[in-house]
Amino acid sequence: MAVRGLASSCWPTTLSYASHFRTSSLVVKAPRGRLVRGKLLFRSYAIRAEVNFVNAEEAKQLVDNEGYSIVDVRDKSQFDRAHINSCLHVPLFIENKDNDLGTIVKRTLHNNFSGLFYGLPFTKPNPEFVQTIKSQLPPESKVLIVCQEGLRSASAADRLEQAGFESIACITSGLQSVKPGTFDSVGSTELQNAGKAGLVTIQGDISKVLGAILICALLFITFFPDLAEKILALIPA
């Protein structure tokens, strides 16, 4: 508890506390009849709502029985392959088309590895994500956030929670856990398969293993460039 306007002293004092409807005050009685008054300072704490993580069947009940609005935060390519009918699409990440040298190098590496094998676009955070949703849904809305694996939806839920939304739910493992027929969907494939693209869908297990190896190699080069350069120097020309 902090006291404003109260001088520190080693004198013995008598404390009295007065509480009023709108203000609180503290009276300190010091020797020789001196009175020192000060206001009490209180900290205010905001209570944040918890995100409700549910399975696919529970999510369906929230939409049908409790009026939850569905917000799909996947990228456009996954959304176009399959999405829940009448949902609001606001991607958490958008395609990165920046042309600075660093971005061009990263985009080229991405497109030749994870982009080629898994069909994943090269993206960056959507700076208008929260504002776009707030323009469509008021903070008191009940919102079910969906993505393909459950990771982006959890991140999106945290951002909306900070923006004042209080009734938020996510499907724990994403749309990949949704059985066909659970939701009325639109697209060329089932919701659970919307994340599958690239060479892995054509060449099967071999491409999956090779793609995983190449992605690990890319991450190693990205985070440990000096060590990677030394290893490459040991390879005979």
Secondary structure, DSSP 8 states (H G I E B T S, - for coil): -EEET-----S--EEEEEE-SS-EEEEEE-GGG-EEEEEEE----------EEE-HHHHHHHHHHH--EEEE-S-HHHHHHEEETT-EE--SEEE----SHHHHHHHHHHHHTHHHHH----EEE-TTHHHHHHHHS-TTSEEEEE-SSSHHHHHHHHHHHHTT--EEEEETT-GGG--TTSS-EEESS-GGGTT--STHHHHTHHHHHHHHHHHHHHHHHHH-HHHHHHHHHTS--
